[in-house]
């Protein structure tokens, strides 16, 4: 296990690697990884995190949509640990919406994602699970899944004009909150 539990930043090699599957759900290293992921995500006000972001090229993500300082308009859902996930598209409509990343601080971008996906994964005990996600939680999952593939959200941007500073993003969503 990596001793450094800081969130890896864009340019770190681990963020560009295909992550390896988990095969031992009982190891202390696996349990420690999940706890470190939870802690790092909460400390950074994230709505999801992938193991490569903590320097571990393993196929583990957490999806935890909830309103935070980074995503004040996010819907509430219980956090879900997903090990060795795969997904099928439920609604092939591509929707562009704003994303940011703990590994790419200070930047937001409009990213096209599938509106709804059905995810097959193992929970942290190794039991097979299936979950249908749509809208923002589906976006969070696809964003985190990309990390397992060695991609970051900026790889999905259609045009550089869809990339803005995070300060500009917060101005725009402040306008949405006032309009609501």
Buried (B, 14 or more C-beta within 10 A) or exposed (E): BBEEBEBBEEEBEBBBBEBEEBEEBEEEEBEEBBEBBBEBBBEBBBBBBBBBBBBBBBBBBBBBBBEBEBBEEBEEBEBBBBBBBEBEBBBEEEBBEBBBBBBBEEBBBBBBBBBBBBBBBBEBEBEEBEBBBBBBBBBBBBBBBBBBBBBBBBEBBEEEEBBBEBEEBBEEBEEEEEEE
